[in-house]
Amino acid sequence: MKSSNEESANDQVGERSYWRWSKQDFFPEESFRNWGTYRSALSQMCFRLKDRIKGRSDDVTELQELRKQSENDMKRCLNWWDLIWVGLGGHIGAGIFVLTGQEAHEHAGPAIVLSYVVAGASAMLSVFCYTEFAVEIPVAGGSFAYLRVELGDFAAFIAAGNILLESVVGAAAVARAWTSYFTNLLNRPSNSLRIHTSLRNGYNLLDPIAVAVLVITATIAMISTKQASRINWVASAINTVAILFIIIAGFVHADPSNLTPFTPYGAKGVFQAAAVVYFGYTGFDSISNMAEETKNPSKDIPIGLLGSMSIITVTYCLMALVLSMLQKYTELDENAAFSVAFQSVGMRWAKYLVDLGALKGMTTVLLIGALGQARYTTHIARAHMIPPWFALVHPKTGTPINATLLITISSALIAFFSSLGILASLLSVSTLFIFTMMAVAVLVRRYYVRDKTPQQNLSKLGAFLLIIVTSSIGTSAYWGLSPNGWIGYCVTIPLWFLGTLGIYKFLPQQRTPKAWGVPFVPWLPSLSIATNMFLMGSSGSAAFLRFVICTIVMLVYYLLFGLHATYDMAHLPQQPEAKLQQVDNEDDGKSNSQEAHVSFP
């Protein structure tokens, strides 16, 4: 029998309690030891920033050293079947059930189906990039860990800030949509379950129901990863029945005349809608974030990522086509489009099935989001970008409770105040920016290996990447300034092609993926950069303004706190046994230090 001391150890981390709140747990770095050391750190800001811009991590550090910061390991309990359902559960929610009607009504018309095709194709390119990294570096940090290795510490922070923004805003957006469908299910007027205030428009409808849903799903995620996966599997299976009903019954009652005119807002409307509905494809990064809890990452992650994304893309396109044929785009309800569309063809009873399916779908999106994004936050905290208290894994549940609380509380505050339209537009820009960085990182990983690639080849790679990125920005800018023009494309598209061709012809690949890699390199990653940039340019100016403001706030935090914490961590004296272990594990020319430096041209 276990002694009482053994029983009480369930909530202990080693010899320390999991629930601890000292300054050392939040700011253990030398720079924050007292006001004197902090002032000294601030005086070295320029030097430290240069160091962090050049600093790069490596696979061993991400896979082994940083995981020690959590003090307990996550439990490997997921296989490819679980990951497919994680992907399905993490996608089919507010994106398809709410944004489809909104964007078809305002921007795309019946061509909303083309918007989903464009967004799906771009997302699939990003999935290829994520899959290679998730197999090679199977840690909870996802894109943050991948970018730390290939693009450096500062670039990883930019991604980390935007991923945290995506996590918080995405959960808030889905929770707000949950309330809208619940209101419609009860046959109550729109916004009747929200509290009306005199605040600024877009922030004046307070949503306590959204907060409650976030708290419930987060609680399930904190209790057990495997149990949460099982709940997601059951809920997603039920949701699949509702989706099949929507597609089959929708085609039975479809009126093809509703597809005319097919593109009432022109091509610009199609791409503008694509930039917004891209929100519906953003859940796939949750799968890569679960890599640390996957039994066989090299096999399970590619099947989970590519399999779920293929199913989701086909499902979205079919549902968008059904909606466009059920009801004229000018008559679509922007809050509960599918329910109202079925009512318009005399199937009033169907709205209850549709609303229940939508609610189940959005609930699983929130559940999977709580799982995946908390893991991402955990790895960011392991690197001390945010206080390492958020990196702790509970010894009994094997879940990152502190990180889950951070995401949930932040999401709840935003969901309580902000409207869905404001949240979705900001989310898409942030996500597309991160996916662009991921595509760049794939090219760097394939064509640059530390201490192996000649400096001349590194300079060529930097030049070709600059051509690809700037030409993609130029194409996007020209589209925004002159949607009906064509002269600009005669310059930007050939430049993009020449930049990609330059990498293909003049640079040998320095690294071969061990298990699974992106096909047709450099063409697919380069195309991913171009499509993501193009969709970013199709977003509204208000979304970009919010994105810039949020990025500035992140940079202020980084310069005051994150920069100094990560600098201290990078320059900790390394223990002899750790050095020996790193030597044994070095691969493809990785250096023996915890972080090395490289200057990109």
N, C-alpha and C positions, 0 to 999 in steps of 0.2 A: 504493500500500500504506500501511496505517496504521503510524505509528511506534509504538515501545514506549510512549512517553508517552501517545499517544492511546488505546492499549489499556488502560493503567492508569487512564485517566480514567473507565472504566465505573463504578467505585465512588467517584467524586468527586461532590460537590454543589457546583457552581461550582468554586471553587478549594479547597474544604475536603472532607475525607474524609467519606463518609456515616457511617462507623463512628467516631464521636467521643464522648467521655465527660466533657468538662470541665463544671465548675459552670455556666459560661455557657450551655451547651446545655440544662441542666435548669432553672436559675433565673436567667434573664437580666434580670429586672425590677429596677428601682431599689430596691424594698423589701427585696430579698434580697442587696443588694450587700455588706453586712456586718452584724454584730450590732446596730450602732447604728441603721442604717436600718430594720432589722426591728423593733426596739423602738419606734422612732418610728411605724412603720406600725401596730403593735398598739395604740398609744395613740390612734390615729385610727379605731379599729375602728367605732365607732357612726356617725361621719360617713361613712365609706366604705361601710358597709352601706346607709345611706339612699341614697347616691349610686347604688349598684348595683341597689337595688330599683327605683329610678326609671329607671335607664338602659336605653335600648332601642337595638338595632342597626337596620340597614336592609338592603334587598335588595342594594345596591351593595357594602356592606361584606362581606356574606356571600359574594357571588358573585365579587368581585375582590380586595379587600384581604386577607382572611384566607387565601385560597388561596396568596398569596405566601409564607406561613409554611412551606409544604411544600417550597419551593425547586425542586421539579419537578412538572410536571403529570401527573395520571393519564391513561392512554391511553383515548380514546373508541373503544370496540371492540364495544359491545353494541347490539342492536336489540330490537324488541318480541318477537321469537321467543325470543331469549336470555332476556329478562326473564320471560316466561311460564314457562320451564323453571327459571329461578332461583326463581320463586314456588313451583312444584310441588316442586322439590328442597328448598326451605327449609321445607316444611310436613310432608309425609307421612313421619313418623318416629315418635318415642317417643309423641307425643300420641295418635295413633290406635292404635298397636300395643300400647301398655302401659296408658295411662290409661283406655282404653275398658273393659277388663275390670275394672280396679281400681274405677272409679266405678260401673259397673253392679252389681258385687258389693256394694259398701258403701253406696251412696247412692241410685241411681236405678232399679235393676232394668232391665227392658226399655225403660223410658221414657228410657234413655240416648240414644236417637235424638232425643228432644225436647230433651235437654240440648245436643246438637250443633246443633240448629236454633236454639235461643236464642243460644248462643255465636256461631254463624255469622252470625246477623242483626246482633248487636252488632258483630262484627268488620267486617262489610260497611259499616256506618255509619262506622266509623273509617277504612276504606279510602277512602271518598269524601273525607274530610277530608285524609288524607295525599296523595291524588292532586292536589288543588288546589294544595297547597303545593309538592309535588315538581315540578310543571310550572312554577310561578311562580318558585321558588327552587331550581334544579337543582344542589344541592351535596351533598357526601358527608355533611354533618352531619345530615340527616334532621330529626327533630323538635327536636333541639337548636337548629339554625339557625332553624327556623320560630318557635320560642318566643322566641328572643332578639329577633327582629324585632317580634313582636306583644305579648308579655307581659313582656319585659324580661329583664335579665341574671340576676337572682336566680331567677326562675321557671325560666329555662332551665337553671340549675345543678341545681335540684331534679329536673328531667326528665333531665338528663345523668347524675346520680348513679344514678337508677333505671334508665335505659337501660343503663348500664354493669353494674349489678347484674343486669338481665335478660340481658345478653350472657353474663356469666360464669356465672350460675346455669343459664341455658338450655342452654348447651353442656355443662356438667357433668351436667345431668339426662339429656340424650340419650346422653352417653357411658356413664353408668351403665346405662341401658336397653340399650345395645349389648351390654354384657357379659352381661346377663340372657338376651337372645335367642341369643347365641353359646353360652352354657352349655346352653340347651335344644336347640340344633342338634346339639351333641355328645352328647346324651342323658345328661348328667351332672346330679346333684342340684343344686337351686337354691342359689346362693351358693357352690358348690364351687370356683369359680375365683377367689373373693375370699379375702383373708387375714383370718382371724378373730382379733379382739383382745378385750381386756377393757375397752375404752373404753365410753362411754355408748351405750345403745341408740339406733340411728339413725346412729351415727358409728363403729360398731365393726367394720364390714366394709370393709377396705381394698381398693381396686380398681385394680391396676396396669394392667390391660388397657384400662380407660377412659382412662387417661393416655396410653397408646401410641396409641390411635385419635385422640385430640385432637392429638397431635404430628404424626402423619402427614397428617391433613387440613389442618392449618395450614401445613405445609411446601408442600403443593400450592398452597394459596392464595397463598403468598408468592412463588412462582416466576413465575406469570403469570395475570392475570385471564381472558384469553381461553381459555387452556388449561384452567383450572379450570372455566370455563363449558362447554367441550366435554365434559369428563369428567362434569360434572353432567348434561348433556343425555343422554349415553349411559346413565349409571347410572339416571337418572329414567325413561328409556324402558323399560329392563329392569324397573324397579320397577313401571311401569304394567301390564306383562304379569302380574306377580304379583298386583296389585290386582284386575285384571279376572278372574283365576282365582278369587280369594277371593270376589268378588261373585257370579259365575255359579255356581260349584260350591256356594257357600254356599246360594243360593236353591234349587238342585236338591235338597239334603239338608236343607232347612229343615223345622222342625216348628212350625207356628203355635201349638200349645198351649204352647210355651215362653214365649209373650208374655203368659201369664196367671199371676198378676195383672200388669197393665201398669205400674201405679205403686204398688209395694208400700210405698214410703217417702213417698208423697204428693208434693205440689207442692214442698215444701221440699227434698226429696231431689233433685228434678229441677234446681232452681236451684243447689243446692249443688254438684252434679256439673258443671253448666254453668260455674261459676266456676273449676273445676279444669281441665276439658277445654279451656277457652279457651286454655290453653297450646299446644294444637295449631294455633291460628290465628295465633300471634304472629310467624311468619316473614315476613309480608308487608312489614314495615318494611325488610327487607333490600333490597327492590326500590327503594324511595325513596333508600336510602343509596347505591345504585349510579348515581344520576342523573348524577354527574360523569363517568362512563365510558359514558354512553348517547349514541348518535349524534344522535338527534332526540328530546329529552325530551318536548316538547309532544305528540308522537304516540305514542312508544313506551311511556312510563310509564303513561298511562291504560289502554292495551291490556294491558300486562303485569300491572298491579295488579288491575284489575277482572276480566280474563280468568282469571288464575290463581286468584283467590279464589272465583269462581263455580264453577270445576271442583272446587276443593278442598271447598267446602261440600257439594256434591252427593255427592262421593266419601265424605266422612266419614259423612254420614247413611246412605248405603247400606251401608257397612261396619258401622256400629253396629247397623243393623237385622238384617243377616245374622248377626252374632255373637249377638244376642239370640234369634234363631230356631234357631240351631244347638245351643245348650246352655242349660239352665236357669240363670238368673242366680246362684242360690245355689251352683252348681257351677263357675262360671267361675274359671280360674286367674288370679291377679292379676298375675303376672309375664309370662306368655306366653299370653294368652287365646285368640288365634286358632289357634295351633298345637294347643293342648290341645283346643279345641272341634272341630277337624277329626278329631283322634284319637278323640273320643267318638262320632263317627258312622261309624267304621270306616275312615277315610281316613288311616291312619298315615303313608303315604308323603307326604301333602300337607304335613305339618308341615315337611318340609325345604324345600319351595318357599316356604311362608309365612315360615319363618325367614330364608331367603336374601333374600326380598323386603323383610322388615323390616330386615335388616342393611344392605341397599343403601339403603333409604329413610333410615335414621338416619345413614348415612355421608354422604349428600348434604346432609342437614340440617346436619351439622357443617361440611361444606365451604362451604355457602352462608353459614352463620353466621360462619365465619372471614372470608369475603369482606366481607359487609355490615357486621358490627359493628366490624371494624377500620377501615372508612371512617368510621363514626360517631365512633369514638375519635380518629381523625385530626383531625376538625373541632373536637372539644372541645379538643384540644391546640393547634390553630391559635388558638383564643381564649384560650389560656393558662389554662384551667380546670385542666388538668393540665400537667406540664412539656412545653414545645414540642418537645422531643426526639422525642416520640411522633407529631408531625405530619409528620416528614420522609418524603418519598416517594423510594424508591430510583431513581436515574437509569436503571439498566439494566432492571429488571423493571417499573418503573412502578407498584409496589405499596407500600403502607405497612407495611414489614416490622416496624418498631419497635412500632407499634400492634397488629399481629397477635400479636407475642410477648407483649405485656402481657395481652391477653385470654386467650391460650392458657395461659400459665403460671398465671394466676389460676384459670382453669377447671379446670386439671389438679389444682391443690392441693385445690379443693373436691370434685371428682369422686372423688379418692382416698379421702376420708373420709365424705361425706354420702350418705344414702339418697335414692332418687328421690322418695318421698312428701314429704319435707321440702322438697326443692328445688322441686317442681311447685307446691305451695301458695303458697310465697313468690313464685314467678315470676308467677303469675296476678294477685295483688294489685298488684304493682309495675307490670305491663303495663297493667292497667285504669286505674290512676291516671294514667299517661302519656297514654293515649288520651282520657281525660276532659279533660286539659289541652289536647290538640290540638283537640278540639271547641270549647272555649272560645276558643282562638286563631283559629279560622275565623270565629267571630262577631265577634271584635274586628277582624279584618282587613277584613271586609265593611262594618262599620259605623263604623269609626274610621280616619281618615287624618290624620296629624300635620300641623298648621298649616292644616287645612282644615275639620275637624269642629268645630262650635260647642261650647263648654264645656257648655252646657245639654244637648246631645245626648249628650256623653260621660258626664255625670252620670246621665242616663236609662239609658244602656247599662249602666253599672255597677250600677244598682239592679235592672234586669231580670235581669242575669246572676246577681246575688246571690239573687234569688227562685228562679231556675231551679236553681241549685246547691243551695241550702238545702232546697228542696222535694224534690229528688232524694235528698238525704241523709236527709231525713225519711221518705220512702217506704221506703228501704232499711232504716233503723233500725226502723221499725214492722214491716216484714216479719220482721226478725230477732227482735224481742221478742214479736210476736204473729202467727205465721204464719196462724192461722185467723180473725183479726180482719178488720174492714172499715171501722170508723169512721174510723180514721186516714187511710185512703186518700181519704175524702171531703173531707179538708182538703188533703193534700199534692198529689194529682193535679190538682185544679182550680188550685192555686197554680202548679204547673209550667205548666199550659196558659195561665194568665193572663200569666205572665212571658214566655212565648214569643210570645203574641199581642201583648203590649205592644211587643216589638221589631218585629214584623211591621207593626203599625198605626202606630206613632208615630215610628219611626226610618227615615229613607231610607238606602238602601245607598250608601256613599261610594266603593265601588270595584267595578269590573266585571272579572272574570278575563279575561286576555288570550286564553287558548287553551282552558282547560277549568276548570269550576268545579263545586262541590257544588250539586246541584239542590235545589229546595224549601227554600232558606234563609229563615228561621232554623229551620224545623221539623226537618230531618234532623240538623243539629248538636246541637240541643237534645235530641232523642230519643237521640242518642248519649251525651250527658252522663247522661241518666236511666238508660239501660240499663247503662252502665259502672258507675255508682254502685250500681245494684241488684245487679249481680253481685259487686261488691266486698263488699257487705253480706252476701252469701250465703257468703262464705269463712269458714273457721273462725277462732276467736279466736287460735289459735297462729300462724296466718299473719300476722294483723295485728300481733301482738306482735313477730315477726321483722321485719316491714316497718318498724315504728316504731323498733326498735333500729338497723336499718341506716340509716334516715333520720337518726337522731341522730348516728351515726358520720360520715355524709356532711357534716352541718352543722358538726361540729367541724373536719373537714378544710377546709371552705370558709372558716370564720372565721379559721383559722390560716394558710392558704396561698392557696386559690383566690380569695378576696375581694381580697387585696392584689395578686396577679398581674393579675387582670382590671382592677382600678382603675388600675394603672399603664399597662396597654395602652390603656385608654379615654382616658387623658389624655396620651398621647404627643403632642408637637408634630407637626402634620401638614405634610408637605412641600407647597410651592406647586403643583407639578405634580399631586400627588394631589388637591388641592382643585379644581383646574381640571377634572380628569377626573370628579370626583364631581358637579360642577355640570352637566357635559354629560350625565351619566347620570341625574340626579335625575328622579323620576317620581311623580306623584300627591302632590305636596306634601311629599316627603321633604326633610329638612333637609340643609344643606351640611356639617355636622360629622360626624365618624366615628360618634358616638353622640349621640342627643338624649335629653332627659328629659321624662317626662310623669308626672303623679301621677294614679292612678286613685282615684275616690272610694271 
